[in-house]
Amino acid sequence: MSDKLSFQHIVDLISRRSGVQRKQAELFAKAFFDTLTETFIEGEEQVGIKGFGIFKLVTVDSRESVNVTNGQRILIPGYKKIAFSPDETV
């Protein structure tokens, strides 16, 4: 298995491992990720799933860099991202 999974690959794995039709697996995966996204938009900083892990909203600070095409210094603005930490009991 590769280091990165696409959404479609996740859907295929859910379908194959659970024995449900691909369309049902896709609806489940979309609902799961939409629910996580909405929870963070509503202001939660983390979502824990017992036996699975914790999804956390992490702030990445702005930083200076160099535009490689012209050598000018630029400021890359800060942003937020979702990080995942697996449950240690798994």
Summary of the structure (lengths in Angstrom):
residues: 90
radius of gyration: 17.9
end to end distance: 19.2
largest distance: 54.4
contacts: 177
relative contact order: 0.13
helix: 36%
strand: 31%
